[in-house]
Structures are given as structure tokens and as C-alpha cells.
């Protein structure tokens, strides 16, 4: 039954659909959601490192301080902040608030600006 | 699949504690305690924090499992592969979530 030649949803954007703010923010909500889900593995590692003792804890900390660790943490922070703000947008839509095209654009740009500011503020604040 | 709108509803309901606790953890500077092991343990052992972290873990893993379920249903077209992916997805988040709940409990009661 499934036709493998048929393009699937996110891959429609580009060759078939013109990218728009609404569709880009929508797929970004998913991407950040998947990133957050993957990040839960890191949370599990952290909690067990704490449980195990100083040595395991320092190994985890060294990983976080490495370049790849920093990139992952920054990505996770941005994902959380964006998913948080855009999630509020989604909950509002569920209550039929802000569903007009104009409102979707205003709230969309607001989410982008707030996410960037909050991510940088929290990252700098944590240093 | 879950009955009727349960999937939809649980996805949304779990966001409420997640959003509230996200703000709580950030404003409390929770991440600042994560540099030193004993500092983090001391923070986690406060009764309210223990409860907050347990609720956060429960909601985060549940919400993640439900969200990944939607992604799998959308992008894994083959019925067999989809069924398997959904099962693996459930197991992974169930096991990791339970492990995190246990670790939080053990740290908070000094069982290490």
C-alpha cells in the first residue's frame, strides 16, 4: 500500500513547497523535540554518574566541557527554550487563540526572537 | 494506539508541569549546582526539589515517548517497521525514564 515514490512531509519543503516561516517553525518544533528526546539519554547518564561517585561524575563533566559536549548542551538548551516558547504557541492554538494568518506570523517571529534572547541569556548566565 | 483523544490530551497535559518546572529550574539556577557533585546532591535532596525532579522526569519521558510516536507514525511508512519502531520507542523511554526516577530517588535518599 505505501508508495515509496511519494514525497513525505518535511521533504516536501524545498522541491515542492516554498519554505515559509510557518512551515519552518513547525518542522523546527519537531526537530527540537527529537533533540530533546535524545538529550534525555544525557540526563540519564548524568544522574547515574552522580549516583556512582566522583570519578564517574568528573568523566561526565569532562565530556560536557569538551567541544562536542558544549555544542550538544547549547543545542539542547536552544531546543528546550524554542520548544517551550513554540509549545505555548501550540497550546494557544489548541484553545483557538491566535489562529489567524497574521497572528501566526506575529507569534512566530516573537517565538524566534524570544528563543534567541533567552538561549543566549541562560547560556551566558550559566558561565 | 491509545483510545480516542488520550494521546493528544496526555501530550498537552504533560507540558504544563514541564513548562512550569523549566522556569523554576532556570530561575533557581539549578544548572549552577551541576559543576560540583556534592552541591548537586545537596540541591536534589531538598524535599521540594526531589519532588519537582521526579515530576519533571515522569512528564519529560512520557511527553518524549508520545512525541516520538507521532514522528515515527509520520515517517516510518511500512506497517511492520512502524509497529516495531513504536514498540522499541516505548521500551526505550520506559526503561530510561524508570532508571532516572530510580537514580533521583537513590540520590535523594543518600543510597550511594
gemmi code that builds the backbone of each chain (N, CA, C; Angstrom):
import gemmi

chains = {
    "A": [
        ("UNK", (0.804, -1.220, 0.000), (0.000, 0.000, 0.000), (0.837, 1.271, 0.000)),
        ("UNK", (1.834, 1.387, 0.904), (2.586, 2.644, 0.891), (3.394, 2.812, -0.394)),
        ("UNK", (3.276, 3.985, -0.983), (4.004, 4.261, -2.217), (5.292, 5.001, -1.872)),
        ("UNK", (6.440, 4.314, -2.060), (7.715, 4.875, -1.612), (8.167, 6.044, -2.469)),
        ("UNK", (7.525, 6.231, -3.663), (7.921, 7.354, -4.521), (7.273, 8.661, -4.090)),
        ("UNK", (6.295, 8.537, -3.181), (5.570, 9.725, -2.776), (6.402, 10.507, -1.774)),
        ("UNK", (6.588, 11.824, -1.970), (7.402, 12.578, -1.017), (6.714, 12.681, 0.339)),
        ("UNK", (7.495, 12.535, 1.417), (6.941, 12.630, 2.771), (7.050, 14.060, 3.276)),
        ("UNK", (6.238, 14.335, 4.293), (6.011, 15.703, 4.743), (7.208, 16.662, 4.852)),
        ("UNK", (8.245, 16.423, 5.667), (9.191, 17.547, 5.768), (9.989, 17.731, 4.488)),
        ("UNK", (10.078, 16.669, 3.680), (10.881, 16.712, 2.459), (10.099, 17.307, 1.286)),
        ("UNK", (8.863, 17.729, 1.574), (8.072, 18.459, 0.571), (8.612, 19.879, 0.459)),
        ("UNK", (9.102, 20.371, 1.623), (9.592, 21.749, 1.650), (10.893, 21.813, 0.855)),
        ("UNK", (10.969, 22.740, -0.078), (12.144, 22.828, -0.938), (11.738, 22.490, -2.359)),
        ("UNK", (11.764, 21.193, -2.714), (11.449, 20.860, -4.102), (9.976, 21.058, -4.474)),
        ("UNK", (9.054, 20.928, -3.490), (7.629, 21.003, -3.825), (6.922, 22.223, -3.240)),
        ("UNK", (7.326, 22.580, -2.045), (6.698, 23.726, -1.395), (7.748, 24.806, -1.136)),
        ("UNK", (7.321, 26.058, -1.280), (8.220, 27.160, -0.933), (8.347, 27.210, 0.591)),
        ("UNK", (9.591, 27.313, 1.111), (9.719, 27.410, 2.575), (9.068, 28.699, 3.085)),
        ("UNK", (8.293, 28.573, 4.158), (7.661, 29.750, 4.760), (7.926, 29.713, 6.248)),
        ("UNK", (7.788, 30.859, 6.908), (8.048, 30.913, 8.348), (7.227, 29.861, 9.085)),
        ("UNK", (5.939, 29.753, 8.727), (5.048, 28.833, 9.443), (5.512, 27.380, 9.332)),
        ("UNK", (5.875, 26.968, 8.106), (6.292, 25.575, 7.937), (7.673, 25.333, 8.546)),
        ("UNK", (8.549, 26.331, 8.467), (9.890, 26.166, 9.027), (9.831, 26.048, 10.557)),
        ("UNK", (8.995, 26.875, 11.192), (8.874, 26.805, 12.645), (8.219, 25.498, 13.063)),
        ("UNK", (7.308, 25.015, 12.219), (6.628, 23.757, 12.520), (7.616, 22.593, 12.522)),
        ("UNK", (8.463, 22.523, 11.483), (9.422, 21.425, 11.417), (10.502, 21.605, 12.483)),
        ("UNK", (10.812, 22.875, 12.814), (11.804, 23.109, 13.871), (11.277, 22.629, 15.229)),
        ("UNK", (9.956, 22.720, 15.415), (9.357, 22.227, 16.659), (9.611, 20.721, 16.779)),
        ("UNK", (9.469, 20.033, 15.660), (9.713, 18.583, 15.643), (11.184, 18.264, 15.854)),
        ("UNK", (12.040, 18.979, 15.120), (13.480, 18.706, 15.226), (13.957, 18.938, 16.661)),
        ("UNK", (13.527, 20.062, 17.261), (13.950, 20.332, 18.635), (13.352, 19.296, 19.584)),
        ("UNK", (12.143, 18.828, 19.274), (11.517, 17.793, 20.103), (12.333, 16.510, 20.080)),
        ("UNK", (12.771, 16.103, 18.889), (13.588, 14.893, 18.751), (14.933, 15.092, 19.469)),
        ("UNK", (15.508, 16.297, 19.334), (16.780, 16.590, 20.005), (16.620, 16.507, 21.519)),
        ("UNK", (15.506, 17.023, 22.021), (15.258, 16.977, 23.457), (15.100, 15.544, 23.936)),
        ("UNK", (14.380, 14.749, 23.129), (14.185, 13.336, 23.480), (15.544, 12.635, 23.540)),
        ("UNK", (16.407, 12.914, 22.561), (17.741, 12.307, 22.538), (18.551, 12.784, 23.742)),
        ("UNK", (18.348, 14.048, 24.115), (19.068, 14.616, 25.246), (18.725, 13.951, 26.571)),
        ("UNK", (17.580, 13.270, 26.623), (17.204, 12.575, 27.857), (18.185, 11.450, 28.169)),
        ("UNK", (18.854, 10.942, 27.128), (19.903, 9.934, 27.352), (21.042, 10.564, 28.157)),
        ("UNK", (21.364, 11.819, 27.816), (22.412, 12.557, 28.522), (22.014, 12.792, 29.984)),
        ("UNK", (20.735, 13.097, 30.187), (20.223, 13.301, 31.546), (20.366, 12.015, 32.357)),
        ("UNK", (20.067, 10.885, 31.714), (20.182, 9.585, 32.382), (21.633, 9.331, 32.780)),
        ("UNK", (22.532, 9.603, 31.852), (23.969, 9.438, 32.111), (24.374, 10.307, 33.302)),
        ("UNK", (23.934, 11.564, 33.290), (24.291, 12.494, 34.359), (23.832, 11.974, 35.726)),
        ("UNK", (22.572, 11.565, 35.832), (22.038, 11.127, 37.124), (22.780, 9.900, 37.642)),
        ("UNK", (23.124, 8.973, 36.720), (23.840, 7.776, 37.156), (25.297, 8.074, 37.478)),
        ("UNK", (25.849, 9.083, 36.818), (27.214, 9.496, 37.139), (27.249, 10.071, 38.556)),
        ("UNK", (26.225, 10.858, 38.890), (26.138, 11.418, 40.241), (26.006, 10.285, 41.261)),
        ("UNK", (25.168, 9.322, 40.920), (24.908, 8.192, 41.814), (26.174, 7.363, 42.035)),
        ("UNK", (26.961, 7.187, 40.961), (28.122, 6.297, 41.020), (29.272, 6.835, 41.851)),
        ("UNK", (29.555, 8.119, 41.743), (30.655, 8.666, 42.529), (31.433, 9.742, 41.790)),
        ("UNK", (32.446, 10.270, 42.497), (33.211, 11.394, 41.962), (33.832, 11.115, 40.593)),
        ("UNK", (34.399, 9.899, 40.442), (35.110, 9.603, 39.196), (34.165, 9.652, 37.991)),
        ("UNK", (33.026, 8.978, 38.113), (32.038, 8.955, 37.022), (31.505, 10.359, 36.766)),
        ("UNK", (31.338, 11.107, 37.862), (30.826, 12.478, 37.745), (31.795, 13.356, 36.953)),
        ("UNK", (33.089, 13.230, 37.283), (34.094, 14.053, 36.592), (34.224, 13.654, 35.127)),
        ("UNK", (34.018, 12.361, 34.836), (34.044, 11.923, 33.435), (32.917, 12.592, 32.644)),
        ("UNK", (31.745, 12.641, 33.274), (30.608, 13.297, 32.628), (30.878, 14.790, 32.442)),
        ("UNK", (31.451, 15.399, 33.483), (31.733, 16.836, 33.425), (32.759, 17.152, 32.334)),
        ("UNK", (33.783, 16.298, 32.223), (34.792, 16.487, 31.172), (34.158, 16.403, 29.793)),
        ("UNK", (33.214, 15.447, 29.663), (32.531, 15.327, 28.374), (31.758, 16.610, 28.058)),
        ("UNK", (31.071, 17.148, 29.070), (30.288, 18.373, 28.861), (31.187, 19.558, 28.526)),
        ("UNK", (32.399, 19.567, 29.084), (33.320, 20.680, 28.840), (34.041, 20.564, 27.497)),
        ("UNK", (33.981, 19.370, 26.880), (34.621, 19.198, 25.573), (33.818, 19.954, 24.516)),
        ("UNK", (34.432, 20.144, 23.358), (33.765, 20.909, 22.293), (32.429, 20.264, 21.903)),
        ("UNK", (32.467, 18.941, 21.678), (31.230, 18.244, 21.273), (30.177, 18.337, 22.372)),
        ("UNK", (30.642, 18.247, 23.629), (29.723, 18.366, 24.759), (29.081, 19.741, 24.817)),
        ("UNK", (29.882, 20.778, 24.596), (29.374, 22.153, 24.617), (28.370, 22.395, 23.493)),
        ("UNK", (28.698, 21.851, 22.306), (27.778, 22.000, 21.168), (26.453, 21.307, 21.487)),
        ("UNK", (26.545, 20.095, 22.079), (25.328, 19.356, 22.417), (24.513, 20.086, 23.476)),
        ("UNK", (25.198, 20.609, 24.496), (24.484, 21.318, 25.562), (23.822, 22.590, 25.040)),
        ("UNK", (24.564, 23.324, 24.186), (23.988, 24.550, 23.623), (22.770, 24.202, 22.763)),
        ("UNK", (22.906, 23.163, 21.952), (21.792, 22.704, 21.111), (20.604, 22.271, 21.951)),
        ("UNK", (20.899, 21.592, 23.068), (19.824, 21.124, 23.931), (19.122, 22.299, 24.589)),
        ("UNK", (19.922, 23.288, 25.019), (19.344, 24.484, 25.652), (18.459, 25.232, 24.657)),
        ("UNK", (18.991, 25.447, 23.440), (18.179, 26.146, 22.442), (16.907, 25.358, 22.156)),
        ("UNK", (17.052, 24.037, 22.014), (15.888, 23.191, 21.731), (14.832, 23.340, 22.822)),
        ("UNK", (15.296, 23.326, 24.082), (14.350, 23.434, 25.198), (13.641, 24.785, 25.172)),
        ("UNK", (14.422, 25.850, 24.995), (13.846, 27.192, 25.012), (12.869, 27.372, 23.840)),
        ("UNK", (13.286, 26.945, 22.650), (12.420, 27.093, 21.487), (11.153, 26.248, 21.627)),
        ("UNK", (11.344, 24.987, 22.035), (10.203, 24.070, 22.171), (9.231, 24.600, 23.235)),
        ("UNK", (9.793, 25.250, 24.254), (8.990, 25.854, 25.321), (8.129, 27.001, 24.772)),
        ("UNK", (8.769, 27.955, 24.101), (8.019, 29.110, 23.577), (7.048, 28.693, 22.475)),
        ("UNK", (7.526, 27.876, 21.538), (6.646, 27.474, 20.447), (5.549, 26.531, 20.950)),
        ("UNK", (5.861, 25.792, 22.034), (4.860, 24.913, 22.643), (3.696, 25.724, 23.196)),
        ("UNK", (4.020, 26.880, 23.789), (2.974, 27.772, 24.294), (2.094, 28.227, 23.127)),
        ("UNK", (2.763, 28.491, 21.982), (2.039, 28.891, 20.774), (1.074, 27.763, 20.354)),
        ("UNK", (1.569, 26.528, 20.419), (0.722, 25.392, 20.052), (-0.452, 25.230, 21.015)),
        ("UNK", (-0.181, 25.399, 22.321), (-1.260, 25.264, 23.308), (-2.315, 26.348, 23.080)),
        ("UNK", (-1.866, 27.555, 22.712), (-2.804, 28.642, 22.431), (-3.677, 28.281, 21.226)),
        ("UNK", (-3.041, 27.695, 20.197), (-3.816, 27.281, 19.019), (-4.880, 26.250, 19.402)),
        ("UNK", (-4.494, 25.346, 20.348), (-5.454, 24.325, 20.801), (-6.672, 24.981, 21.446)),
        ("UNK", (-6.466, 26.174, 22.018), (-7.580, 26.904, 22.640), (-8.192, 27.899, 21.642)),
        ("UNK", (-7.837, 27.718, 20.364), (-8.311, 28.580, 19.273), (-7.940, 30.045, 19.513)),
        ("UNK", (-6.723, 30.248, 20.026), (-6.217, 31.608, 20.207), (-5.079, 31.825, 19.202)),
        ("UNK", (-5.145, 32.909, 18.463), (-4.060, 33.263, 17.542), (-3.970, 32.394, 16.297)),
        ("UNK", (-5.108, 31.929, 15.803), (-5.069, 31.032, 14.651), (-5.109, 31.751, 13.297)),
        ("UNK", (-5.280, 33.065, 13.299), (-5.305, 33.772, 12.016), (-3.895, 33.800, 11.418)),
        ("UNK", (-3.819, 34.000, 10.112), (-2.519, 34.004, 9.436), (-1.613, 35.095, 10.007)),
        ("UNK", (-2.231, 36.267, 10.217), (-1.454, 37.390, 10.730), (-0.903, 37.077, 12.122)),
        ("UNK", (-1.764, 36.524, 12.981), (-1.336, 36.183, 14.343), (-0.251, 35.114, 14.309)),
        ("UNK", (-0.379, 34.155, 13.399), (0.615, 33.077, 13.306), (1.984, 33.648, 12.970)),
        ("UNK", (2.007, 34.680, 12.131), (3.290, 35.304, 11.777), (3.845, 36.140, 12.927)),
        ("UNK", (2.957, 36.897, 13.574), (3.416, 37.740, 14.694), (3.976, 36.864, 15.817)),
        ("UNK", (3.207, 35.837, 16.208), (3.674, 34.965, 17.296), (4.901, 34.176, 16.850)),
        ("UNK", (4.943, 33.839, 15.554), (6.093, 33.094, 15.028), (7.383, 33.877, 15.168)),
        ("UNK", (7.364, 35.126, 14.720), (8.560, 35.965, 14.852), (8.885, 36.218, 16.320)),
        ("UNK", (7.836, 36.390, 17.149), (8.052, 36.607, 18.581), (8.791, 35.422, 19.195)),
        ("UNK", (8.358, 34.206, 18.832), (8.990, 32.989, 19.358), (10.467, 32.941, 18.962)),
        ("UNK", (10.761, 33.293, 17.713), (12.152, 33.260, 17.245), (13.014, 34.231, 18.054)),
        ("UNK", (12.525, 35.464, 18.195), (13.292, 36.486, 18.911), (13.482, 36.091, 20.375)),
        ("UNK", (12.376, 35.670, 21.032), (12.456, 35.280, 22.441), (13.401, 34.101, 22.634)),
        ("UNK", (13.353, 33.149, 21.709), (14.193, 31.950, 21.846), (15.670, 32.306, 21.783)),
        ("UNK", (16.022, 33.168, 20.823), (17.430, 33.550, 20.673), (17.902, 34.297, 21.922)),
        ("UNK", (17.101, 35.278, 22.362), (17.488, 36.084, 23.531), (17.605, 35.188, 24.772)),
        ("UNK", (16.590, 34.369, 25.019), (16.586, 33.537, 26.230), (17.720, 32.516, 26.207)),
        ("UNK", (17.984, 31.920, 25.036), (19.056, 30.934, 24.948), (20.393, 31.569, 25.299)),
        ("UNK", (20.669, 32.713, 24.689), (21.946, 33.392, 24.944), (22.027, 33.833, 26.400)),
        ("UNK", (20.924, 34.385, 26.931), (20.923, 34.871, 28.317), (21.199, 33.742, 29.299)),
        ("UNK", (20.540, 32.603, 29.098), (20.723, 31.473, 30.022), (22.135, 30.912, 29.885)),
        ("UNK", (22.610, 30.799, 28.648), (23.955, 30.259, 28.396), (25.017, 31.138, 29.057)),
        ("UNK", (24.896, 32.447, 28.856), (25.862, 33.380, 29.449), (25.721, 33.372, 30.977)),
        ("UNK", (24.471, 33.335, 31.447), (24.216, 33.315, 32.891), (24.801, 32.098, 33.586)),
        ("UNK", (24.898, 30.982, 32.841), (25.384, 29.734, 33.436), (26.907, 29.660, 33.446)),
        ("UNK", (27.541, 30.588, 32.741), (29.019, 30.518, 32.641), (29.689, 31.089, 33.888)),
    ],
    "B": [
        ("UNK", (-2.495, 1.845, 19.436), (-2.823, 3.261, 19.663), (-3.719, 3.430, 20.887)),
        ("UNK", (-3.595, 4.596, 21.476), (-4.427, 4.861, 22.637), (-5.864, 5.134, 22.227)),
        ("UNK", (-6.724, 5.086, 23.218), (-8.142, 5.282, 22.987), (-8.428, 6.755, 22.678)),
        ("UNK", (-9.216, 6.976, 21.658), (-9.729, 8.308, 21.323), (-8.674, 9.404, 21.421)),
        ("UNK", (-8.927, 10.369, 22.277), (-8.057, 11.543, 22.307), (-7.021, 11.495, 23.424)),
        ("UNK", (-6.828, 10.328, 24.038), (-5.901, 10.233, 25.179), (-4.498, 10.693, 24.803)),
        ("UNK", (-4.021, 10.228, 23.637), (-2.674, 10.565, 23.172), (-2.524, 12.076, 23.076)),
        ("UNK", (-3.496, 12.682, 22.431), (-3.489, 14.136, 22.237), (-3.489, 14.860, 23.585)),
        ("UNK", (-4.376, 14.407, 24.478), (-4.560, 15.077, 25.767), (-3.324, 14.940, 26.659)),
        ("UNK", (-2.765, 13.719, 26.739), (-1.600, 13.498, 27.612), (-0.405, 14.301, 27.103)),
        ("UNK", (-0.259, 14.373, 25.765), (0.831, 15.168, 25.191), (0.747, 16.602, 25.702)),
        ("UNK", (-0.467, 17.152, 25.737), (-0.637, 18.542, 26.178), (-0.546, 18.693, 27.693)),
        ("UNK", (-1.175, 17.771, 28.426), (-1.192, 17.894, 29.892), (0.210, 17.786, 30.484)),
        ("UNK", (1.058, 16.928, 29.904), (2.416, 16.790, 30.436), (3.240, 18.063, 30.229)),
        ("UNK", (2.812, 18.918, 29.289), (3.595, 20.141, 29.042), (3.450, 21.144, 30.191)),
        ("UNK", (2.327, 21.073, 30.929), (2.097, 22.086, 31.963), (3.134, 21.994, 33.085)),
        ("UNK", (3.337, 20.815, 33.706), (4.415, 20.737, 34.701), (5.785, 20.968, 34.077)),
        ("UNK", (5.987, 20.505, 32.840), (7.294, 20.682, 32.190), (7.625, 22.159, 32.032)),
        ("UNK", (6.645, 22.943, 31.559), (6.867, 24.374, 31.349), (7.113, 25.077, 32.683)),
        ("UNK", (6.279, 24.745, 33.679), (6.415, 25.392, 34.997), (7.770, 25.053, 35.617)),
        ("UNK", (8.164, 23.780, 35.545), (9.421, 23.367, 36.170), (10.629, 23.875, 35.393)),
        ("UNK", (10.478, 24.027, 34.073), (11.558, 24.606, 33.270), (11.874, 26.000, 33.796)),
        ("UNK", (10.831, 26.805, 34.001), (11.023, 28.156, 34.526), (11.611, 28.090, 35.939)),
        ("UNK", (11.091, 27.165, 36.750), (11.581, 27.026, 38.129), (13.073, 26.685, 38.157)),
        ("UNK", (13.465, 25.684, 37.368), (14.871, 25.255, 37.366), (15.792, 26.378, 36.870)),
        ("UNK", (15.345, 27.086, 35.832), (16.175, 28.169, 35.286), (16.317, 29.297, 36.312)),
        ("UNK", (15.177, 29.727, 36.889), (15.232, 30.865, 37.809), (15.957, 30.501, 39.107)),
        ("UNK", (15.918, 29.225, 39.492), (16.637, 28.784, 40.686), (18.130, 28.591, 40.403)),
        ("UNK", (18.513, 28.690, 39.120), (19.907, 28.472, 38.760), (20.341, 27.037, 39.026)),
        ("UNK", (19.441, 26.084, 38.748), (19.713, 24.667, 39.029), (21.022, 24.207, 38.392)),
        ("UNK", (21.289, 24.693, 37.166), (22.474, 24.258, 36.427), (23.766, 24.662, 37.114)),
        ("UNK", (23.699, 25.706, 37.964), (24.921, 26.156, 38.638), (25.408, 25.123, 39.655)),
        ("UNK", (24.478, 24.255, 40.122), (24.881, 23.246, 41.112), (25.515, 22.020, 40.453)),
        ("UNK", (25.394, 21.933, 39.113), (25.831, 20.707, 38.449), (27.346, 20.628, 38.241)),
        ("UNK", (28.094, 21.653, 38.636), (29.550, 21.623, 38.462), (30.224, 20.760, 39.534)),
        ("UNK", (29.646, 20.784, 40.738), (30.236, 20.049, 41.868), (29.237, 18.993, 42.331)),
        ("UNK", (29.712, 17.739, 42.394), (28.801, 16.624, 42.672), (28.026, 16.815, 43.978)),
        ("UNK", (28.746, 17.144, 45.057), (28.068, 17.256, 46.355), (27.092, 18.429, 46.393)),
        ("UNK", (27.383, 19.451, 45.594), (26.472, 20.598, 45.541), (25.157, 20.197, 44.885)),
        ("UNK", (25.285, 19.420, 43.792), (24.080, 18.961, 43.097), (23.273, 18.030, 44.003)),
        ("UNK", (23.992, 17.139, 44.725), (23.307, 16.207, 45.626), (22.557, 16.992, 46.707)),
        ("UNK", (23.229, 18.000, 47.259), (22.600, 18.831, 48.284), (21.347, 19.528, 47.767)),
        ("UNK", (21.431, 19.990, 46.522), (20.270, 20.655, 45.916), (19.132, 19.656, 45.695)),
        ("UNK", (19.495, 18.500, 45.135), (18.474, 17.493, 44.802), (17.805, 16.933, 46.059)),
        ("UNK", (18.548, 16.940, 47.187), (17.999, 16.335, 48.407), (16.976, 17.218, 49.117)),
        ("UNK", (16.834, 18.480, 48.685), (15.768, 19.298, 49.256), (14.443, 18.654, 48.847)),
        ("UNK", (13.520, 18.446, 49.806), (12.288, 17.704, 49.500), (11.517, 18.239, 48.290)),
        ("UNK", (11.371, 19.564, 48.201), (10.594, 20.101, 47.075), (11.291, 19.820, 45.755)),
        ("UNK", (12.620, 19.942, 45.758), (13.386, 19.713, 44.529), (13.285, 18.241, 44.116)),
        ("UNK", (13.403, 17.332, 45.082), (13.258, 15.906, 44.766), (11.924, 15.660, 44.064)),
        ("UNK", (10.858, 16.185, 44.656), (9.527, 16.017, 44.061), (9.454, 16.641, 42.683)),
        ("UNK", (10.001, 17.843, 42.552), (9.960, 18.552, 41.272), (10.704, 17.769, 40.199)),
        ("UNK", (11.875, 17.237, 40.541), (12.675, 16.491, 39.564), (11.963, 15.189, 39.175)),
        ("UNK", (11.339, 14.522, 40.157), (10.603, 13.285, 39.853), (9.453, 13.572, 38.888)),
        ("UNK", (8.704, 14.643, 39.156), (7.583, 15.011, 38.270), (8.111, 15.374, 36.882)),
        ("UNK", (9.220, 16.142, 36.877), (9.814, 16.562, 35.605), (10.218, 15.344, 34.773)),
        ("UNK", (10.884, 14.378, 35.408), (11.340, 13.181, 34.696), (10.146, 12.405, 34.143)),
        ("UNK", (9.141, 12.217, 34.996), (7.950, 11.475, 34.558), (7.322, 12.129, 33.322)),
        ("UNK", (7.116, 13.448, 33.407), (6.463, 14.166, 32.303), (7.369, 14.232, 31.072)),
        ("UNK", (8.663, 14.441, 31.275), (9.582, 14.588, 30.144), (9.654, 13.288, 29.334)),
        ("UNK", (9.820, 12.158, 30.017), (9.947, 10.887, 29.302), (8.625, 10.484, 28.652)),
        ("UNK", (7.520, 10.762, 29.334), (6.212, 10.436, 28.784), (5.943, 11.290, 27.537)),
        ("UNK", (6.183, 12.598, 27.670), (5.969, 13.537, 26.570), (6.880, 13.186, 25.384)),
        ("UNK", (8.127, 12.830, 25.687), (9.080, 12.479, 24.625), (8.627, 11.216, 23.893)),
        ("UNK", (8.161, 10.238, 24.657), (7.702, 8.981, 24.048), (6.508, 9.244, 23.128)),
        ("UNK", (5.566, 10.063, 23.584), (4.383, 10.374, 22.775), (4.766, 11.162, 21.525)),
        ("UNK", (5.687, 12.106, 21.691), (6.125, 12.929, 20.564), (6.848, 12.098, 19.521)),
        ("UNK", (7.755, 11.228, 19.985), (8.497, 10.369, 19.055), (7.542, 9.420, 18.335)),
        ("UNK", (6.465, 9.029, 19.040), (5.450, 8.163, 18.435), (4.842, 8.833, 17.202)),
        ("UNK", (4.548, 10.126, 17.325), (3.968, 10.869, 16.197), (4.957, 10.954, 15.040)),
        ("UNK", (6.224, 11.179, 15.398), (7.254, 11.271, 14.358), (7.386, 9.930, 13.630)),
        ("UNK", (7.404, 8.842, 14.394), (7.536, 7.506, 13.802), (6.352, 7.206, 12.884)),
        ("UNK", (5.144, 7.501, 13.361), (3.941, 7.229, 12.555), (4.007, 8.003, 11.237)),
        ("UNK", (4.549, 9.219, 11.278), (4.621, 10.038, 10.060), (5.712, 9.594, 9.099)),
        ("UNK", (6.847, 9.127, 9.617), (7.999, 8.901, 8.737), (8.389, 7.448, 8.533)),
        ("UNK", (7.743, 6.521, 9.242), (8.025, 5.106, 9.001), (6.785, 4.498, 8.324)),
        ("UNK", (6.801, 4.445, 6.975), (5.588, 4.051, 6.266), (5.251, 2.559, 6.359)),
        ("UNK", (6.273, 1.692, 6.347), (6.000, 0.255, 6.357), (5.356, -0.157, 7.685)),
        ("UNK", (4.233, -0.854, 7.587), (3.444, -1.201, 8.776), (4.258, -2.008, 9.775)),
        ("UNK", (5.035, -2.952, 9.256), (5.811, -3.829, 10.136), (6.900, -3.031, 10.879)),
        ("UNK", (7.647, -2.226, 10.102), (8.717, -1.431, 10.694), (8.154, -0.414, 11.681)),
        ("UNK", (6.986, 0.111, 11.340), (6.367, 1.108, 12.210), (5.979, 0.492, 13.552)),
        ("UNK", (5.387, -0.693, 13.490), (4.956, -1.381, 14.708), (6.163, -1.663, 15.610)),
        ("UNK", (7.235, -2.122, 14.973), (8.455, -2.443, 15.720), (9.065, -1.178, 16.327)),
        ("UNK", (9.128, -0.113, 15.504), (9.694, 1.157, 15.986), (8.910, 1.685, 17.182)),
        ("UNK", (7.586, 1.581, 17.102), (6.750, 2.084, 18.193), (7.009, 1.298, 19.478)),
        ("UNK", (7.220, -0.007, 19.318), (7.480, -0.854, 20.487), (8.833, -0.512, 21.112)),
        ("UNK", (9.855, -0.404, 20.242), (11.207, -0.062, 20.720), (11.180, 1.303, 21.410)),
        ("UNK", (10.473, 2.253, 20.774), (10.337, 3.600, 21.317), (9.758, 3.565, 22.733)),
        ("UNK", (8.686, 2.787, 22.886), (8.040, 2.672, 24.204), (9.007, 2.093, 25.226)),
        ("UNK", (9.680, 1.009, 24.838), (10.591, 0.320, 25.763), (11.743, 1.230, 26.194)),
        ("UNK", (12.337, 1.927, 25.200), (13.490, 2.784, 25.492), (13.125, 3.854, 26.522)),
        ("UNK", (12.016, 4.551, 26.268), (11.651, 5.634, 27.180), (11.166, 5.111, 28.525)),
        ("UNK", (10.532, 3.944, 28.509), (10.082, 3.338, 29.766), (11.283, 2.978, 30.632)),
        ("UNK", (12.272, 2.327, 30.010), (13.454, 1.876, 30.756), (14.281, 3.075, 31.232)),
        ("UNK", (14.562, 4.023, 30.316), (15.364, 5.195, 30.688), (14.639, 6.042, 31.739)),
        ("UNK", (13.337, 6.211, 31.554), (12.546, 7.008, 32.499), (12.545, 6.374, 33.884)),
        ("UNK", (12.317, 5.064, 33.925), (12.307, 4.351, 35.209), (13.686, 4.451, 35.858)),
        ("UNK", (14.741, 4.332, 35.034), (16.110, 4.426, 35.550), (16.353, 5.803, 36.168)),
        ("UNK", (15.887, 6.853, 35.502), (16.074, 8.220, 36.009), (15.285, 8.442, 37.303)),
        ("UNK", (14.072, 7.896, 37.365), (13.276, 8.023, 38.591), (14.005, 7.329, 39.736)),
        ("UNK", (14.542, 6.128, 39.442), (15.274, 5.379, 40.471), (16.510, 6.168, 40.923)),
        ("UNK", (17.285, 6.681, 39.959), (18.517, 7.407, 40.291), (18.208, 8.623, 41.157)),
        ("UNK", (17.149, 9.349, 40.806), (16.766, 10.531, 41.583), (16.398, 10.140, 43.007)),
        ("UNK", (15.610, 9.068, 43.108), (15.197, 8.574, 44.428), (16.432, 8.164, 45.246)),
        ("UNK", (17.319, 7.418, 44.604), (18.502, 6.910, 45.311), (19.416, 8.052, 45.764)),
        ("UNK", (19.620, 9.048, 44.907), (20.474, 10.187, 45.268), (19.838, 10.940, 46.432)),
        ("UNK", (18.527, 11.156, 46.307), (17.855, 11.988, 47.287), (17.792, 11.309, 48.659)),
        ("UNK", (17.787, 9.958, 48.686), (17.784, 9.261, 49.971), (19.182, 8.810, 50.378)),
        ("UNK", (20.191, 9.321, 49.677), (21.575, 9.041, 50.060), (21.995, 7.592, 49.885)),
        ("UNK", (21.346, 6.880, 48.956), (21.680, 5.468, 48.738), (22.801, 5.329, 47.718)),
        ("UNK", (23.980, 5.844, 48.078), (25.114, 5.699, 47.162), (26.401, 5.567, 47.938)),
    ],
}
model = gemmi.Model(1)
for chain_id, residues in chains.items():
    chain = gemmi.Chain(chain_id)
    for i, (resn, *xyz) in enumerate(residues, 1):
        res = gemmi.Residue()
        res.name, res.seqid = resn, gemmi.SeqId(i, " ")
        for name, pos in zip(("N", "CA", "C"), xyz):
            atom = gemmi.Atom()
            atom.name, atom.element = name, gemmi.Element(name[0])
            atom.pos, atom.b_iso = gemmi.Position(*pos), 0.0
            res.add_atom(atom)
        chain.add_residue(res)
    model.add_chain(chain)
structure = gemmi.Structure()
structure.add_model(model)
structure.setup_entities()
